[in-house]
Amino acid sequence: MNTKKKGIIFLWISIFIIFTSLTFFIIGCNSDYLVTDLFKRIALTVLILASILLIYSIFLIVRFRLSRGFKKVRTIIISVIISIYAIGCSSFLFLLYGPYDNFRTWLITTAMATMNHQHYCKWFYSDDAINKVLGENYVAEGTDSTDPSLITFDKTTEYANEYEREILEHDEDDLYKIIRFEVNGCDAYLAAIYDASKVSVGVSKLLGRSGQYIYDMAKEQDAVLAINGGGFYDPGYNSNGANPLGITISDGEIITDDAYSSNNGGLIGFTWNNELVLLRNVTGKDALNKGVRDAVTMGPFLIVNGEMADIRGNGGWGYAARTAIGQRADGIVLMLVVDSNEFRTKGASMKDLAEIMERYGAINAANLDGGTSSAIVENGELINDPIDSALRHKTRGIPTMFKVTV
């Protein structure tokens, strides 16, 4: 092999190694998980050696002219590929650690709000960096539970604004109405249910073993409208919607009665008087004593007794497909579902949900399970567009739903 060819090969190899080792070294300086201290030191050593090789290759190339013809074309092609790789590594590092912190905030808050994808940000950021971002983006709910007496069920035909008009203009025999709009460029569906007595909790027939698709549950339980319900957990990495979080009550019967350890939210349900109640730190028995007939567990609470939660930044839950439920003082129930985009990088924040619910007159509102779970079904058909973690246009099995029956 002649000297000039050796110099070119060394140049390509050194650039590839430099940017690879530099990527791992910088990640190691910012992460407690993905790159260990030993691997970081190895990456630094390789980086130094590759830099020496780069200097040596430049020295060889300077001494000789590059050959012409086909070899020169091949050289240019490979050089372009290496350049693209180098630019890709640099851009990746700039996104993760550069001065533009919107991406960092989005990644940390979105990943940490999930059960199974927190490693996506822990790979690249230290616990201190994660806690700093979460400390700037959170929902401070307060400590009050709902006051059912604020639901007066008083109807009005006066419209305070265009949103009020959208809710209240409907045919007299309508059970519900669906309003469509966009949130951050994503499709959103707000259902106004005019008779709160028709809203209840549906439970998967496979509870404890697996979740069910919401459209199957809706068909089996004769629901004309349904949205996904509370959160759920499952042992292992792959959640299949088998086990609801916390308390689940259906038609006055306690289905699950587990402790709910989150600092956000709690029990979300309806009383026998058809009032939406949001309760903290209660047991299933406590809920029944308070007159709760149907309930799930999730959060955070977005609006309590007409007061919106103090939401800092994006609320600490990032942007994703979301589901929420609320109730107006006149008793009208609001069910909200917001889609994400095809790459699951957009959707609604907690602040978006709270502002939408407030805009349409909710005096109590809470976040329900989101992401791939977010779904709304009308007459047995899925009308929104859920996207799963494999970017497929499909929802997943869930254990509970809020349903509307005739």
SEROMI-805699 format. One line per 5 residues: for each residue x, y negated, z negated of C-alpha. Coordinates in steps of 0.25 Angstrom, whole numbers, plus 5000, padded with zeros to 4 digits. Layout:
BEGIN
X Y Z ~ ...
! end
This chain:
BEGIN
5000 5000 5000 ~ 5006 4987 5004 ~ 5007 4975 4995 ~ 4996 4966 5000 ~ 4986 4978 4999
4990 4981 4985 ~ 4989 4966 4981 ~ 4974 4966 4987 ~ 4970 4979 4980 ~ 4976 4974 4967
4969 4961 4968 ~ 4955 4968 4970 ~ 4958 4977 4959 ~ 4962 4966 4949 ~ 4950 4957 4952
4941 4969 4950 ~ 4947 4973 4937 ~ 4948 4959 4932 ~ 4934 4955 4933 ~ 4929 4969 4928
4938 4968 4916 ~ 4935 4953 4914 ~ 4920 4957 4914 ~ 4922 4967 4903 ~ 4931 4958 4895
4921 4947 4895 ~ 4910 4956 4891 ~ 4918 4962 4880 ~ 4921 4948 4874 ~ 4906 4945 4873
4900 4959 4870 ~ 4900 4968 4858 ~ 4895 4980 4866 ~ 4898 4983 4880 ~ 4913 4980 4880
4921 4984 4868 ~ 4933 4977 4862 ~ 4942 4988 4868 ~ 4936 4988 4881 ~ 4937 4973 4881
4952 4974 4878 ~ 4954 4984 4889 ~ 4946 4974 4899 ~ 4956 4963 4895 ~ 4968 4971 4897
4963 4976 4911 ~ 4960 4961 4914 ~ 4974 4957 4911 ~ 4980 4968 4919 ~ 4970 4966 4931
4974 4951 4931 ~ 4989 4955 4932 ~ 4985 4964 4944 ~ 4978 4952 4950 ~ 4990 4943 4949
4999 4954 4955 ~ 4989 4956 4967 ~ 4988 4942 4970 ~ 5004 4942 4970 ~ 5004 4953 4980
4993 4946 4989 ~ 5000 4933 4989 ~ 5013 4940 4994 ~ 5006 4946 5006 ~ 4995 4942 5016
4982 4950 5017 ~ 4981 4959 5029 ~ 4971 4955 5040 ~ 4960 4963 5048 ~ 4952 4974 5041
4960 4974 5028 ~ 4957 4960 5026 ~ 4942 4962 5028 ~ 4943 4973 5018 ~ 4950 4964 5009
4940 4953 5010 ~ 4928 4963 5007 ~ 4935 4969 4995 ~ 4938 4955 4990 ~ 4924 4950 4991
4919 4962 4984 ~ 4929 4960 4972 ~ 4925 4945 4972 ~ 4910 4948 4971 ~ 4914 4958 4959
4922 4947 4953 ~ 4911 4937 4955 ~ 4901 4947 4949 ~ 4909 4949 4937 ~ 4911 4934 4935
4896 4931 4937 ~ 4892 4942 4927 ~ 4901 4937 4916 ~ 4897 4923 4919 ~ 4882 4927 4917
4885 4934 4904 ~ 4895 4924 4897 ~ 4894 4911 4905 ~ 4889 4898 4901 ~ 4875 4901 4907
4868 4907 4895 ~ 4854 4909 4901 ~ 4859 4923 4906 ~ 4865 4927 4893 ~ 4852 4923 4885
4843 4930 4895 ~ 4851 4943 4894 ~ 4852 4943 4879 ~ 4838 4939 4876 ~ 4832 4948 4886
4841 4961 4883 ~ 4840 4959 4868 ~ 4824 4958 4869 ~ 4824 4973 4874 ~ 4825 4986 4867
4834 4993 4877 ~ 4842 4983 4884 ~ 4849 4975 4873 ~ 4863 4981 4878 ~ 4862 4972 4891
4866 4960 4883 ~ 4874 4967 4872 ~ 4883 4972 4882 ~ 4888 4958 4886 ~ 4885 4950 4873
4890 4951 4859 ~ 4880 4951 4847 ~ 4883 4937 4844 ~ 4880 4932 4858 ~ 4867 4940 4858
4863 4935 4845 ~ 4866 4921 4849 ~ 4857 4921 4861 ~ 4846 4928 4853 ~ 4847 4917 4842
4844 4907 4853 ~ 4833 4914 4859 ~ 4822 4920 4850 ~ 4807 4919 4846 ~ 4805 4913 4832
4791 4918 4829 ~ 4788 4913 4815 ~ 4782 4922 4805 ~ 4767 4919 4806 ~ 4757 4930 4811
4745 4926 4819 ~ 4732 4920 4813 ~ 4720 4927 4820 ~ 4711 4915 4816 ~ 4718 4907 4827
4711 4916 4837 ~ 4697 4909 4837 ~ 4692 4915 4850 ~ 4686 4901 4853 ~ 4684 4900 4868
4686 4887 4876 ~ 4683 4883 4890 ~ 4693 4871 4889 ~ 4706 4873 4896 ~ 4718 4866 4889
4727 4869 4901 ~ 4729 4877 4913 ~ 4733 4889 4905 ~ 4720 4888 4897 ~ 4712 4888 4910
4719 4900 4915 ~ 4715 4908 4903 ~ 4701 4903 4901 ~ 4696 4902 4915 ~ 4690 4916 4918
4677 4923 4921 ~ 4668 4925 4909 ~ 4669 4941 4910 ~ 4684 4941 4912 ~ 4691 4950 4901
4705 4945 4905 ~ 4712 4936 4915 ~ 4726 4937 4920 ~ 4734 4925 4923 ~ 4747 4926 4932
4759 4916 4932 ~ 4774 4917 4932 ~ 4784 4916 4920 ~ 4799 4913 4924 ~ 4795 4918 4938
4789 4931 4933 ~ 4775 4935 4934 ~ 4766 4934 4922 ~ 4752 4939 4918 ~ 4744 4933 4907
4731 4940 4904 ~ 4720 4932 4896 ~ 4711 4942 4889 ~ 4698 4936 4885 ~ 4693 4946 4875
4704 4950 4865 ~ 4695 4961 4860 ~ 4699 4968 4873 ~ 4714 4968 4870 ~ 4720 4980 4863
4732 4988 4862 ~ 4734 5001 4870 ~ 4744 5012 4866 ~ 4751 5022 4875 ~ 4745 5036 4874
4760 5041 4874 ~ 4764 5032 4862 ~ 4776 5038 4855 ~ 4780 5046 4867 ~ 4780 5036 4878
4774 5023 4883 ~ 4764 5022 4894 ~ 4763 5012 4906 ~ 4754 5001 4903 ~ 4745 5003 4915
4743 5018 4911 ~ 4739 5014 4897 ~ 4730 5003 4902 ~ 4722 5013 4912 ~ 4721 5023 4901
4716 5013 4891 ~ 4706 5006 4900 ~ 4714 4993 4899 ~ 4710 4982 4909 ~ 4723 4974 4905
4735 4978 4898 ~ 4749 4973 4894 ~ 4760 4980 4887 ~ 4760 4979 4872 ~ 4770 4980 4861
4785 4984 4860 ~ 4790 4998 4859 ~ 4802 5006 4856 ~ 4808 5019 4859 ~ 4820 5027 4855
4831 5028 4865 ~ 4834 5019 4876 ~ 4822 5021 4885 ~ 4810 5015 4879 ~ 4797 5022 4884
4787 5014 4877 ~ 4783 5025 4867 ~ 4784 5018 4854 ~ 4777 5004 4851 ~ 4784 4994 4842
4779 4992 4828 ~ 4764 4992 4826 ~ 4754 4996 4837 ~ 4739 4996 4834 ~ 4728 5000 4844
4713 4998 4841 ~ 4716 4997 4826 ~ 4725 5009 4825 ~ 4739 5009 4821 ~ 4747 5016 4832
4761 5012 4827 ~ 4766 5005 4815 ~ 4781 5004 4815 ~ 4789 4992 4809 ~ 4792 4981 4819
4806 4976 4816 ~ 4807 4964 4826 ~ 4808 4950 4822 ~ 4799 4946 4833 ~ 4784 4949 4834
4776 4960 4827 ~ 4762 4965 4829 ~ 4754 4960 4840 ~ 4739 4963 4841 ~ 4724 4960 4840
4715 4961 4828 ~ 4701 4966 4828 ~ 4697 4951 4830 ~ 4704 4951 4843 ~ 4715 4942 4838
4729 4943 4842 ~ 4738 4944 4830 ~ 4753 4944 4829 ~ 4758 4950 4816 ~ 4772 4952 4809
4777 4962 4800 ~ 4764 4970 4799 ~ 4761 4985 4798 ~ 4750 4992 4806 ~ 4742 4992 4794
4744 4977 4791 ~ 4739 4975 4806 ~ 4727 4983 4804 ~ 4723 4975 4791 ~ 4725 4962 4799
4714 4967 4809 ~ 4724 4971 4820 ~ 4717 4981 4830 ~ 4728 4982 4841 ~ 4743 4978 4841
4757 4980 4846 ~ 4770 4976 4841 ~ 4780 4966 4848 ~ 4784 4952 4848 ~ 4789 4941 4847
4776 4933 4844 ~ 4776 4921 4853 ~ 4764 4913 4848 ~ 4758 4914 4834 ~ 4746 4906 4829
4748 4896 4841 ~ 4763 4894 4838 ~ 4773 4899 4848 ~ 4785 4906 4842 ~ 4798 4898 4842
4805 4903 4854 ~ 4820 4900 4856 ~ 4826 4902 4870 ~ 4819 4913 4877 ~ 4815 4919 4864
4826 4930 4864 ~ 4818 4940 4873 ~ 4824 4935 4886 ~ 4815 4935 4899 ~ 4808 4948 4903
4794 4953 4906 ~ 4785 4950 4894 ~ 4772 4953 4889 ~ 4764 4945 4878 ~ 4750 4944 4872
4743 4932 4865 ~ 4730 4927 4861 ~ 4723 4913 4862 ~ 4715 4906 4852 ~ 4702 4909 4860
4706 4924 4859 ~ 4710 4926 4873 ~ 4722 4936 4874 ~ 4734 4933 4883 ~ 4742 4944 4888
4755 4940 4896 ~ 4765 4948 4904 ~ 4777 4942 4911 ~ 4785 4950 4922 ~ 4800 4949 4923
4807 4948 4937 ~ 4812 4960 4945 ~ 4825 4960 4938 ~ 4819 4958 4924 ~ 4827 4945 4922
4815 4936 4920 ~ 4802 4936 4914 ~ 4797 4928 4901 ~ 4803 4924 4888 ~ 4797 4924 4875
4795 4909 4876 ~ 4788 4911 4890 ~ 4778 4921 4884 ~ 4775 4911 4872 ~ 4774 4899 4881
4764 4907 4890 ~ 4756 4912 4879 ~ 4755 4898 4873 ~ 4752 4892 4886 ~ 4740 4901 4888
4735 4898 4874 ~ 4740 4910 4865 ~ 4740 4907 4850 ~ 4746 4920 4847 ~ 4756 4928 4857
4766 4939 4856 ~ 4776 4945 4865 ~ 4774 4960 4869 ~ 4784 4970 4875 ~ 4790 4965 4888
4800 4969 4899 ~ 4796 4981 4906 ~ 4784 4983 4897 ~ 4777 4970 4901 ~ 4765 4974 4909
4751 4970 4912 ~ 4740 4979 4917 ~ 4727 4976 4923 ~ 4717 4987 4926 ~ 4728 4997 4925
4737 4990 4935 ~ 4751 4984 4931 ~ 4750 4969 4936 ~ 4763 4964 4932 ~ 4777 4969 4937
4785 4975 4925 ~ 4800 4979 4929 ~ 4808 4989 4921 ~ 4823 4990 4917 ~ 4826 4997 4930
4819 4985 4938 ~ 4807 4994 4942 ~ 4794 4988 4943 ~ 4787 4996 4932 ~ 4783 4995 4918
4786 5005 4906 ~ 4778 5013 4896 ~ 4774 5005 4884 ~ 4766 5010 4871 ~ 4756 4999 4870
4748 4988 4877 ~ 4738 4977 4875 ~ 4726 4981 4884 ~ 4713 4974 4887 ~ 4701 4984 4889
4687 4980 4893
! end
